[in-house]
Amino acid sequence: MKRVLILGGGFAALESAIWLKKYGFDVTVVANRDYMYVYPISIWIPTGEYKFDDCILKWEELSQVHGFKFVLDELQELHINEKIVKCKNNEFRDFEYLIIAIGASKIKHKGSENILSICGHPEESLKIKEKLDELIKKGSGKLAFGFGGNPKDPSNVRGGPAFEVMFNIDYKLRKLGIRDKFEITFFAPMPKPGARMGEKALKAMDSWFERLNIKQIKGKKIKEFVSDGVIFEDDSKLESDLTMFIPAGNGPEIFKNSDLPLNEAGFIKINEYCEVKHNFDETCSEKYPIFVIGDSAAIDGPDWRAKQGHLAEVMARVAAYNINEMEKGSEKRKEYISHINILCLMDAGNGGAFVYRDNKKAIMIPLPIIGHWMKKGWGWYFKNSKLNKIPRIPGM
């Protein structure tokens, strides 16, 4: 069996490993955590609705279920021409195909130590809960929620989770009967945060904010985060006892010295088949196919394109299919670009909204009450289907 080395521990890495094993390859996954963190359902950790362990899948169990090898290690260097992948405790050379799916880094802001992110290190979700619990015990507070952008690559923005955590905390405070004791503010440096969802969705969000008495600060660039708030470029200050902010992504530092082709934001350039067209130098003894999927890739597509978990899984299936066709000597290929869309179920604790956008339409459908349980149902389905405890629905 030909060997495939997969670097990464998220949606893209797992999905590609599952499909490559179905095609009969010898698959090794290298990740820096012994669990896969299911970020979309971690929004309920701060409110106490879910525990940390509710949001993880153990890699050892996944590897046993699907038959791939798992190595817990920290990626340190990529030597593409020499065909060497260096990790803290291991060095990998013995593979015929390489898949890079290590995600993205976060843009560093001045004073980043003063913020917590629901899309950062998994443990930060527990810190958000701890801080929120302190303020609830106190009986009042000022809460700020926001997300940032990356002009060099606007596809790597995480806005939805910021809205979801904010709405869920708002609902929790209302259930406790103390919402009037808390000031909640949403902030973002772009004038139309969430614009990629479409104009109708933007208007719906504004009315949602007004109904919930959530203040908005939009279009002000962030100068600095401080211990008690946010300083903007005009030196105005948003006071906050808890600042939850999701920085935009950029390419991991490790890519810079890899000789791989990068876009301006540091993501690896790929073609429509998720393959890197790397110019191996003359010292290279063996050329081999390299695929990049998920947040690590510089994706093409419309201006509103966004990197999401479902697109990462599409790219994983595309890469696995194309590797299999290569191995068969076939010219058949699948592409990912036609599958680009925005698809999410934005949860609010007591309901939600279905958001969808493609090249033809942009819709946002309110789902009172049932929306919350639909997202809970998706989380249950995701975990159990990945463990083969229930059948997978085609395309999911």
GULUM-717788 format. One record per residue (C-alpha): x, y, z; residue in one letter; residue number from 1. Coordinates in nm, 3 decimals, decimal comma, m for minus. Layout:
N
       px       py       pz  aa    i
        X        Y        Z   a  NUM
...
END
This chain:
396
       px       py       pz  aa    i
    0,000    0,000    0,000   m    1
    0,122    0,350   m0,082   k    2
    0,178    0,570    0,222   r    3
    0,009    0,905    0,287   v    4
    0,129    1,137    0,561   l    5
   m0,135    1,379    0,692   i    6
   m0,030    1,675    0,905   l    7
   m0,307    1,824    1,116   g    8
   m0,572    1,749    1,372   g    9
   m0,897    1,907    1,255   g   10
   m1,190    1,850    1,020   f   11
   m0,978    1,829    0,705   a   12
   m0,719    1,590    0,848   a   13
   m0,977    1,348    0,985   l   14
   m1,195    1,343    0,674   e   15
   m0,900    1,284    0,442   s   16
   m0,773    1,002    0,665   a   17
   m1,114    0,833    0,664   i   18
   m1,147    0,843    0,286   w   19
   m0,790    0,745    0,210   l   20
   m0,831    0,438    0,428   k   21
   m1,148    0,354    0,234   k   22
   m0,940    0,371   m0,083   y   23
   m0,687    0,131    0,069   g   24
   m0,391    0,356    0,150   f   25
   m0,153    0,328    0,444   d   26
   m0,236    0,648    0,634   v   27
   m0,052    0,822    0,918   t   28
   m0,198    1,130    1,090   v   29
    0,033    1,357    1,292   v   30
   m0,133    1,606    1,528   a   31
   m0,023    1,811    1,828   n   32
   m0,319    1,715    2,049   r   33
   m0,443    1,369    2,141   d   34
   m0,798    1,480    2,068   y   35
   m0,986    1,648    1,787   m   36
   m1,165    1,957    1,915   y   37
   m1,511    2,012    1,764   v   38
   m1,504    2,391    1,759   y   39
   m1,864    2,449    1,633   p   40
   m2,016    2,301    1,949   i   41
   m1,766    2,456    2,191   s   42
   m1,985    2,770    2,190   i   43
   m2,180    2,608    2,476   w   44
   m1,882    2,564    2,707   i   45
   m1,881    2,927    2,834   p   46
   m2,247    2,903    2,933   t   47
   m2,201    2,565    3,101   g   48
   m2,439    2,387    2,867   e   49
   m2,156    2,161    2,750   y   50
   m1,849    2,038    2,930   k   51
   m1,506    2,038    2,765   f   52
   m1,513    1,660    2,713   d   53
   m1,843    1,693    2,524   d   54
   m1,651    1,874    2,249   c   55
   m1,369    1,632    2,180   i   56
   m1,301    1,311    1,991   l   57
   m0,996    1,110    2,096   k   58
   m0,757    1,047    1,808   w   59
   m0,661    0,706    1,940   e   60
   m1,023    0,593    1,924   e   61
   m1,069    0,746    1,577   l   62
   m0,756    0,570    1,452   s   63
   m0,878    0,234    1,584   q   64
   m1,222    0,277    1,430   v   65
   m1,092    0,373    1,084   h   66
   m0,761    0,186    1,075   g   67
   m0,512    0,468    1,026   f   68
   m0,203    0,533    1,238   k   69
   m0,194    0,827    1,476   f   70
    0,119    1,000    1,604   v   71
    0,105    1,265    1,875   l   72
    0,379    1,514    1,797   d   73
    0,455    1,881    1,730   e   74
    0,539    1,978    1,373   l   75
    0,854    2,191    1,363   q   76
    0,997    2,199    1,011   e   77
    0,892    2,119    0,655   l   78
    1,178    2,039    0,417   h   79
    0,986    1,987    0,096   i   80
    1,277    1,934   m0,146   n   81
    1,450    1,692    0,089   e   82
    1,118    1,517    0,163   k   83
    1,163    1,551    0,538   i   84
    0,894    1,637    0,791   v   85
    1,054    1,719    1,124   k   86
    0,856    1,703    1,445   c   87
    0,965    1,741    1,806   k   88
    1,002    1,367    1,863   n   89
    0,986    1,213    1,516   n   90
    1,111    1,261    1,162   e   91
    0,906    1,143    0,865   f   92
    1,055    1,058    0,524   r   93
    0,882    0,736    0,427   d   94
    0,570    0,848    0,238   f   95
    0,453    0,883   m0,122   e   96
    0,189    1,155   m0,070   y   97
    0,179    1,450    0,170   l   98
   m0,135    1,628    0,293   i   99
   m0,096    1,952    0,489   i  100
   m0,396    2,039    0,705   a  101
   m0,252    2,213    1,011   i  102
   m0,496    2,505    1,000   g  103
   m0,400    2,870    1,037   a  104
   m0,224    3,096    1,283   s  105
   m0,391    3,404    1,429   k  106
   m0,300    3,765    1,359   i  107
   m0,126    3,912    1,663   k  108
   m0,276    4,230    1,806   h  109
   m0,114    4,455    2,061   k  110
   m0,237    4,344    2,401   g  111
   m0,355    4,002    2,282   s  112
   m0,290    3,866    2,630   e  113
   m0,598    4,061    2,742   n  114
   m0,845    3,878    2,519   i  115
   m0,998    3,531    2,512   l  116
   m1,109    3,356    2,192   s  117
   m1,362    3,082    2,134   i  118
   m1,162    2,989    1,820   c  119
   m0,819    2,987    1,982   g  120
   m0,662    2,723    2,203   h  121
   m0,941    2,491    2,323   p  122
   m0,867    2,569    2,689   e  123
   m0,966    2,931    2,632   e  124
   m1,332    2,828    2,625   s  125
   m1,296    2,726    2,991   l  126
   m1,134    3,059    3,075   k  127
   m1,427    3,243    2,916   i  128
   m1,662    3,038    3,135   k  129
   m1,455    3,107    3,446   e  130
   m1,455    3,482    3,384   k  131
   m1,826    3,487    3,302   l  132
   m1,908    3,291    3,617   d  133
   m1,713    3,548    3,822   e  134
   m1,915    3,833    3,673   l  135
   m2,243    3,649    3,725   i  136
   m2,150    3,594    4,088   k  137
   m2,070    3,964    4,114   k  138
   m2,408    4,041    3,958   g  139
   m2,306    4,285    3,685   s  140
   m2,046    4,353    3,419   g  141
   m1,949    4,486    3,080   k  142
   m1,901    4,227    2,806   l  143
   m1,740    4,285    2,465   a  144
   m1,749    4,043    2,172   f  145
   m1,582    4,087    1,834   g  146
   m1,381    3,950    1,548   f  147
   m1,113    4,083    1,318   g  148
   m1,032    4,072    0,948   g  149
   m0,731    4,011    0,728   n  150
   m0,721    4,239    0,421   p  151
   m0,454    4,015    0,268   k  152
   m0,690    3,716    0,273   d  153
   m1,051    3,790    0,373   p  154
   m1,151    3,421    0,355   s  155
   m0,994    3,338    0,690   n  156
   m1,236    3,524    0,918   v  157
   m1,437    3,359    1,198   r  158
   m1,740    3,580    1,261   g  159
   m2,017    3,330    1,329   g  160
   m1,877    3,188    1,655   p  161
   m1,842    3,539    1,799   a  162
   m2,210    3,604    1,735   f  163
   m2,307    3,264    1,874   e  164
   m2,115    3,297    2,201   v  165
   m2,253    3,650    2,249   m  166
   m2,614    3,545    2,182   f  167
   m2,584    3,239    2,407   n  168
   m2,443    3,446    2,693   i  169
   m2,718    3,703    2,643   d  170
   m2,977    3,425    2,670   y  171
   m2,812    3,279    2,982   k  172
   m2,819    3,618    3,155   l  173
   m3,186    3,659    3,064   r  174
   m3,267    3,317    3,209   k  175
   m3,092    3,422    3,530   l  176
   m3,293    3,745    3,536   g  177
   m2,983    3,969    3,542   i  178
   m2,947    4,073    3,178   r  179
   m3,032    4,435    3,269   d  180
   m2,724    4,441    3,494   k  181
   m2,491    4,365    3,203   f  182
   m2,381    4,584    2,914   e  183
   m2,308    4,386    2,598   i  184
   m2,124    4,537    2,301   t  185
   m2,026    4,389    1,968   f  186
   m1,726    4,540    1,788   f  187
   m1,542    4,484    1,460   a  188
   m1,295    4,686    1,253   p  189
   m1,483    4,643    0,926   m  190
   m1,785    4,869    0,849   p  191
   m2,009    4,573    0,762   k  192
   m1,911    4,273    0,974   p  193
   m2,089    3,966    0,849   g  194
   m2,136    4,115    0,500   a  195
   m2,034    3,785    0,340   r  196
   m2,370    3,646    0,458   m  197
   m2,553    3,891    0,227   g  198
   m2,737    4,222    0,265   e  199
   m3,064    4,069    0,388   k  200
   m2,880    3,881    0,660   a  201
   m2,700    4,200    0,763   l  202
   m3,029    4,385    0,807   k  203
   m3,172    4,092    1,002   a  204
   m2,868    4,092    1,231   m  205
   m2,906    4,465    1,300   d  206
   m3,267    4,417    1,406   s  207
   m3,160    4,118    1,618   w  208
   m2,900    4,334    1,796   f  209
   m3,152    4,609    1,858   e  210
   m3,409    4,369    1,999   r  211
   m3,154    4,222    2,240   l  212
   m3,018    4,564    2,339   n  213
   m2,667    4,483    2,217   i  214
   m2,460    4,787    2,127   k  215
   m2,243    4,791    1,815   q  216
   m1,911    4,954    1,730   i  217
   m1,829    4,896    1,364   k  218
   m1,567    5,029    1,127   g  219
   m1,314    5,130    1,391   k  220
   m0,971    4,971    1,366   k  221
   m0,833    4,825    1,687   i  222
   m0,528    4,997    1,830   k  223
   m0,478    4,785    2,141   e  224
   m0,644    4,548    2,384   f  225
   m0,604    4,642    2,749   v  226
   m0,698    4,466    3,071   s  227
   m1,025    4,656    3,099   d  228
   m1,128    4,701    2,739   g  229
   m1,044    4,790    2,381   v  230
   m0,865    5,100    2,252   i  231
   m0,958    5,203    1,896   f  232
   m0,755    5,397    1,639   e  233
   m0,925    5,726    1,736   d  234
   m0,819    5,660    2,097   d  235
   m1,176    5,601    2,208   s  236
   m1,221    5,315    2,454   k  237
   m1,470    5,036    2,492   l  238
   m1,469    4,939    2,859   e  239
   m1,501    4,569    2,923   s  240
   m1,470    4,320    3,209   d  241
   m1,457    4,033    2,960   l  242
   m1,334    4,071    2,603   t  243
   m1,395    3,777    2,370   m  244
   m1,229    3,842    2,034   f  245
   m1,155    3,614    1,738   i  246
   m0,853    3,735    1,539   p  247
   m0,846    3,665    1,167   a  248
   m0,614    3,394    1,045   g  249
   m0,288    3,404    0,855   n  250
   m0,042    3,140    0,741   g  251
    0,148    2,947    1,008   p  252
    0,508    3,055    1,058   e  253
    0,633    2,711    0,962   i  254
    0,525    2,768    0,600   f  255
    0,766    3,058    0,550   k  256
    1,077    2,840    0,537   n  257
    0,917    2,550    0,350   s  258
    0,976    2,679   m0,007   d  259
    0,607    2,620   m0,076   l  260
    0,426    2,885   m0,284   p  261
    0,242    3,125   m0,051   l  262
   m0,009    3,404   m0,098   n  263
    0,033    3,743    0,066   e  264
   m0,121    3,621    0,391   a  265
    0,110    3,320    0,413   g  266
   m0,132    3,047    0,303   f  267
   m0,018    2,777    0,060   i  268
   m0,130    2,822   m0,299   k  269
   m0,316    2,528   m0,451   i  270
   m0,494    2,453   m0,777   n  271
   m0,861    2,358   m0,805   e  272
   m0,770    1,997   m0,722   y  273
   m0,617    2,098   m0,385   c  274
   m0,270    2,014   m0,515   e  275
    0,039    2,229   m0,475   v  276
    0,235    2,287   m0,794   k  277
    0,571    2,297   m0,620   h  278
    0,886    2,365   m0,818   n  279
    1,116    2,098   m0,680   f  280
    1,477    2,211   m0,714   d  281
    1,749    2,018   m0,894   e  282
    1,879    1,866   m0,570   t  283
    1,551    1,685   m0,513   c  284
    1,591    1,311   m0,558   s  285
    1,220    1,231   m0,558   e  286
    0,923    1,445   m0,661   k  287
    0,599    1,363   m0,484   y  288
    0,243    1,504   m0,478   p  289
    0,156    1,757   m0,206   i  290
   m0,200    1,851   m0,118   f  291
   m0,316    2,130    0,111   v  292
   m0,668    2,137    0,253   i  293
   m0,872    2,337    0,501   g  294
   m0,751    2,660    0,659   d  295
   m0,388    2,608    0,552   s  296
   m0,482    2,659    0,186   a  297
   m0,515    2,983   m0,010   a  298
   m0,858    2,917   m0,155   i  299
   m0,991    3,072   m0,476   d  300
   m1,347    3,179   m0,539   g  301
   m1,587    3,471   m0,494   p  302
   m1,507    3,771   m0,274   d  303
   m1,744    3,645   m0,003   w  304
   m1,576    3,302    0,022   r  305
   m1,513    3,176    0,373   a  306
   m1,317    2,888    0,521   k  307
   m1,557    2,666    0,714   q  308
   m1,556    2,313    0,846   g  309
   m1,780    2,176    0,572   h  310
   m1,553    2,320    0,300   l  311
   m1,252    2,166    0,474   a  312
   m1,425    1,828    0,454   e  313
   m1,510    1,880    0,087   v  314
   m1,144    1,960    0,017   m  315
   m1,041    1,650    0,212   a  316
   m1,264    1,426    0,001   r  317
   m1,140    1,595   m0,317   v  318
   m0,776    1,540   m0,218   a  319
   m0,836    1,176   m0,123   a  320
   m1,019    1,107   m0,450   y  321
   m0,749    1,272   m0,659   n  322
   m0,472    1,081   m0,480   i  323
   m0,656    0,758   m0,550   n  324
   m0,696    0,848   m0,918   e  325
   m0,327    0,939   m0,941   m  326
   m0,234    0,604   m0,797   e  327
   m0,452    0,428   m1,056   k  328
   m0,285    0,625   m1,335   g  329
   m0,612    0,797   m1,418   s  330
   m0,647    1,154   m1,540   e  331
   m0,983    1,195   m1,366   k  332
   m0,991    1,468   m1,102   r  333
   m1,239    1,640   m0,872   k  334
   m1,226    2,010   m0,780   e  335
   m1,336    2,205   m0,475   y  336
   m1,419    2,553   m0,608   i  337
   m1,774    2,476   m0,725   s  338
   m1,851    2,359   m0,371   h  339
   m1,769    2,694   m0,209   i  340
   m2,064    2,833   m0,017   n  341
   m2,144    2,974    0,323   i  342
   m2,344    2,731    0,530   l  343
   m2,408    2,757    0,901   c  344
   m2,670    2,722    1,169   l  345
   m2,613    3,023    1,392   m  346
   m2,719    2,931    1,743   d  347
   m2,862    3,176    1,996   a  348
   m2,938    2,950    2,291   g  349
   m3,315    2,972    2,253   n  350
   m3,322    2,925    1,877   g  351
   m3,108    3,007    1,581   g  352
   m3,093    3,105    1,216   a  353
   m3,005    2,908    0,906   f  354
   m2,758    3,100    0,688   v  355
   m2,671    3,003    0,332   y  356
   m2,499    3,179    0,045   r  357
   m2,372    3,077   m0,295   d  358
   m2,330    3,255   m0,628   n  359
   m2,704    3,260   m0,688   k  360
   m2,863    3,342   m0,353   k  361
   m2,807    3,454    0,004   a  362
   m3,063    3,359    0,266   i  363
   m3,109    3,379    0,642   m  364
   m3,405    3,192    0,791   i  365
   m3,493    3,245    1,160   p  366
   m3,549    2,916    1,346   l  367
   m3,695    2,996    1,691   p  368
   m3,644    2,717    1,946   i  369
   m3,587    2,441    1,689   i  370
   m3,268    2,604    1,557   g  371
   m3,091    2,540    1,887   h  372
   m3,187    2,175    1,892   w  373
   m3,095    2,130    1,528   m  374
   m2,741    2,245    1,603   k  375
   m2,728    2,021    1,909   k  376
   m2,843    1,737    1,683   g  377
   m2,568    1,813    1,433   w  378
   m2,307    1,793    1,709   g  379
   m2,439    1,455    1,821   w  380
   m2,447    1,333    1,461   y  381
   m2,095    1,457    1,386   f  382
   m1,933    1,284    1,680   k  383
   m2,120    0,955    1,649   n  384
   m2,090    0,929    1,270   s  385
   m1,715    0,991    1,285   k  386
   m1,689    0,705    1,533   l  387
   m1,899    0,483    1,303   n  388
   m2,163    0,445    1,572   k  389
   m2,429    0,562    1,327   i  390
   m2,436    0,569    0,944   p  391
   m2,310    0,882    0,773   r  392
   m2,551    1,088    0,566   i  393
   m2,408    1,132    0,213   p  394
   m2,240    1,471    0,180   g  395
   m2,220    1,525    0,558   m  396
END
